[in-house]
Amino acid sequence: MTATAPTAALGFVQPTFTDAERLALAGFLAAYSGLTREAYALDLRQFTTWCRTRSLPLFAVRRADIECFGRDLEAKGRARATVTRRLCTIAGFYRYAVEEELLDHSPAAHVRRPRLDYESHATGLDRNELGALLVAAGLGPPAEHALISLLALNGLRVSEATGADIEHLGLERGHRTLTITRKGGKVVTIPLAPRPARAIDLAVGDRTDGPVFLAADGRRLDRHGAGPIVRKVARRAGIGKAVTPHTLRHAFITAALDAGVPLRDVQDAASHADPRTTMRYDRACGSLDRHATYIVAAYVAGAAR
């Protein structure tokens, strides 16, 4: 396979790149797979297209050019989180090029990024709505119940749930478990509460291998097929909000924080690299009832007598 093949497969126009630039693009993307690779490829495709329209070689780009690209995205109405992600991808690409000695220095090293709002504005479900959704799921087919349970009670990303395989179900020190592949390719083993464990058993039936979740055509259910299932169960539960698979992940994180699970444990369960991402879901973060002063006062009360 030639060095140009990976970039050609992802839709890059070859004549716009030097050999070193093609090698950097292919090498950077080769470190990722699945949805992560697709997202990074999209980010780089948009940036390289922007450069091409301005006759800018990738390895001649300056910091000001990258910041101009970011401002153009904002002017087109892109969300600040989207702009920041694209700029992070660009920074990662140039960092890789420097590490591989294809470029002397990264023009993205000190690029200014939009200030993010660390409060999630995604659709949320409260405790009662989440309970109603699980009850409604339990009244439907076992596979629907299993999918809703994994998303709502384990906080899985939809790709993590639909990527689950029967042979990765297990038992560890009395816990029912499922081994999944997280975002970025990290493989982890998670515990299953009784509801999702039982629902998965019923959904799997006599099958001993293959995907846990199957589409109507017998192939693996994908994230596009999971969305309509979640919406159907939400309607059955009488929830009028626009509920998506991510809504259930959001609900899991919020419920965990509301229930008093330590931030670090919620961050680990949600597989968030940055605790600030987890904190965005904390609806009660400003509540005086949870202020540390009360916990500290109770802790030292015995010694202050």
N, C-alpha and C positions, 0 to 999 in steps of 0.2 A: 504494500500500500504506500502511495506517495505521501509526502508531507502535506499536499494540498487536499487530499481526500476528505479529512474530517471537516474542514471549513466548507468545502463544496457541498457536503451532505447537509450542512446546516443552513444553506442558502446564501453564503457569502459570495460576492462577485470576485473571482480570482484576480483579474488584471489590476485591481486597485492595490494589491499588496506586494511587498517585496518578499523574498524567501524568508528573511528573518521575522517579518511580521506574521506570515502564515504559520511559521513554526511556533511563534508565541501564542497565537490564537488556538492552534490545535493542541498545544501542550497544556495551556491553561484549562481548556474545556475537558481534556482527557482525565483530569483529576476528579471529575464529578460524573454523576449518572442520574437517570430518571428525571423527575420534575425539576430538581436543582439544576441539572445540566440544561434543560429546556429554558428555564428562566434566565440563566446566565447567557445562553446563546442569544435569546431575544434581546437582552440588554446590550450585548456587544453588536448585534446586527443593527440596532437602531443607532448606536454611536458611530459605527463604521459608515453607515449610510449618510449620517449627518456630516461626517468628515469628507466623504466622497463628493458631496454636493458643494463643498467649499475647497475642493482640490487640496485637502490636507492629508499628507501621508501620516499613518498612525504613529510612526516613530519621530515625527516632526511636530507633534502636538505639544502645546504649552499649557501651563496651568490655566491661563486666561481662557484658552479655547474650551477646556473642560467645564469651567465655570459658566461660560457662555452657553454651552450645551445644556447645563442644568437650568439656566434661566429660560431658555427656549422651551424646555419641558413644562416649567411652571406657567409660562405664558399660554401654553396649550391646555391648561387646566389640569395637568397631572397632579395627583395628590403628593404632598410633601414626602410621605413614606415611600412612594414609588420613585420619586426623584432621588431620594437618599439611597435607595437600594441600587438604582442604576449607577450612581456615582461610586458606590462601594464596589460594584462589579468592575467598573473601569479601573478603580484603584488597585483591585486585586490582580487584574490583567497586567497592568504596568509593573506591579511589584514582582509578579512572576517573571516578566521579561528581564528585570534587573537581576533577579536571583540566578537566572540562566545565562547572565552576561550577554544578553542580546541587546541591552540598552544600558547606557551609563547611569542614568538616574530616572526616577519616576516623576513625570509632570503632575501626577495626581496626589503626590505625597501630602501637600498642604492645601488641597482644594477645600473650600468652605461648603458645607452642606446645610440644607434647610433645617431650622430648629423644629424638632418633632414635638407634637402634642402627645404627652405620655398618659392620655386618658382615652380609653377605647370608646368609640362611638358606634360600635357594631351592635346589631340587634341582640338583646339579652333576654334570658328567661329567668324568672324568679323561681324560688323553691317549689311553689305550688304548680306552676306551669311545667316545670321539669318532671314533677311527680305525675301529673296528668299525661304527659307525653309517654312516660314509661308504661303507665297503665294501658294507654291506647295501643302501644307497640305490642304489649303482651296479649292483646286480643286478636292480633293479626298472625300471619305466618311466622314460624320460628326464626327464619332468616331475617325478617324485618325487626323482630324483637332483639335478636343478637346484634344487628348492626347499630340500632339505636342505643342499646346498652353499652356497647364498646365506645361509642362516640360520647355518650353522656356521662358514663360512670368511670371511664378510663381516660377521657379527654384526648382520644387519639385524633390525629389528622386523618382526613378521609382516605388518603392514599395509604396510610399505615394500616387502617382497618381493612380496606379492600385487598391489600397485599398479603393479608394473613393466610397461612397455609395450615392444613389439618395436622401435618406431621410436626408442626412446631408447637402444638399443644402439649403440656406436660404437667408434672406434679413435683413440687420441690418443697421439702420440709412441711408437708401438710397443706401447701398452697397450690391451688390450680393456677397454672401459668400459661402464658403465650409469648413466644419469642417473635419480635417484629423488627423490621428495618426502619429506623428513624430517618428523618430528613438528614441528608448528608451521608447516608450509607451506614450509620452507626447501628449495630445490632444489639438489642437489649431484651431482657426478659422481664415481663410485667406480670403482677398478680391479677387474678380475675376474681371479682366479688361473686357471691353465689348466683345472683341474677344473670349476669352475662355468661358465666360458666355453664349454667343450665340451658340458657337460650342457645348457646353455641352447640352444645351436645345435641339438642333437638334439631338444629339446622343442619348439622353434619350427618346425623342419622347413622347409616351403616358404612359410609365412605371412610376410607382409611388414609387417603392422601389427596393432594390437590388443593385448590382454593377453598377457604371456608365459605366464601360468598360467591354464588354462581348467578349469572344473568339468565334471562329466559332462554337464550340460545345455547346454554350449557357452558359458555366460556366464563372466564373470571369477570366478576362484576368490577367495573371501574368507577372512578369518581363521578363521571358523567351520569352513570346509571344510579349512583347512590343518592344524588340530589332529589330526584322525583320521589324516591322512597321516603326520605325524610319529610318532604313537603306533604305527602299523602298522610303520613302518620300524624303530622301536626294538625292537619284539617280534621282528622278523626278525633283528635283530642280537643277540638274546639278552640284552637289557638289561631287568632287572626293575624298574628305577626308573620313577616316573611322569614320563615325558618329555613336555614341551610345546614349542611353538615358542620360548618364552622361555628354556627350558632350553638350547637351542642357542646363543642369544645370550649367555647366561651363560657357556657353555662357551668361546665365542670369546674373550670378554673375559678370562676366567681363563687360557686357554691363551696369549694374547698377553702377559699380565703374567708368567706362568711362564717364557715364552721370553725374557724380558728386554727386550721392547719398552718404550720410555720411556712413563711414565704419560701425558704430554701427547699422545703419538701415539695411545695406546689411547683416551684420552678423545675425541679427534677422530674416530677410526674409529667409536666407539660413539655419537657425537653426544650426549654428556653435557654439560649446561651447567655442572655442578659437578664438579670432580675428585674430591670426596669420594664421589660416586656411583660413580665408576669404582673407587675404592679399596676399596669394599665387596666387590668380587669378588676381591681379592688374597689368596689363601689363604696365601701365604708372606710376608705383610707383616711378620710377627714373626720371620722367620728371621735368625739371626745371620750366616749365610753371606752374606747380601746387605747387611750393614751397611756404611754409607758409609765407615767407618774403613779398610776394606781397599782400597777404590778410591782414597781419598786417599793412603794410605801408598804404594801402587804408583805413583801419579802423581808424588809428590815424591821418590821413592827416588833417582832419578838426580841430583837437586840436593843431596841430603843426604850425598853421599859425601865 
